[in-house]
Structure formats: structure tokens, C-alpha cells
């Protein structure tokens, strides 16, 4: 009787655990299905080295991932997505103020978000 009660109590916890993995599985699966782009989606954006088109490609992949981002990465994901939306249109500009704006927009918060997403991708999705 005790074993049956213990099993009943563990089922909800197991369901929550597996449910949490489901998001990460879908997230990693989408990244794996787009391996070439995934290799750069969370890398730094440097004016003259990344184009507006490449930023748009990254944003498109982020759009596919949006509903599957693990909860603990949601804030970092939103920060990174907002950053790409902000700087993407400026990446093809030759205007010094646009290049400076791209560099300035990549503040500590953006860099920390990029790093957290990149580390998760490498440690969880690449295993």
C-alpha cells in the first residue's frame, strides 16, 4: 500500500519534470534542424562582419524557437531577440553613428544574455 501511495505522489512530479524537458527538447530539435544557422545565432554581432540579412536570418530562427525556449532562458532570449531587432537594420549602414549604435547597444546585459543562450546551446543541445 505504501508503494502505491508513493507512486501516486511521484507521478505529478515526474509529469512536471518530463514536461519541462519537452520544451528544451523542441528547442534543441529546432536548433539541430538548422545547424548551420544555429552555429551563429548566439554569436556576437560586429558591424562590417554581420549583415542585416544575417541578422534577419537569426531573427527568423528565434521566431521558430520562441514558444519552446526553456523558462530559465526566457528573459535572456527576449533580451537577445530585442537586441537583434534593434541593430539589424543598422548593420549595412556605412554611417559612423549607426556602427557606434550597434556597438553601444551590445551592453553588458545583452552580452550576458548572448553568453547564457550560447552556453545552454553548447551544453544542452550539443550533447
Secondary structure, DSSP 8 states (H G I E B T S, - for coil): -HHHHHHHHHHHHHHHHHHHHHHHHHHHHHHHHTHHHHHHHTS---BTTB-HHHHHHHHHHHHHHGGG--GGGHHHHHHHHHHHHHHHTTTT---HHHHHHHHHHS-HHHHHHHHHHHHHIIIII--
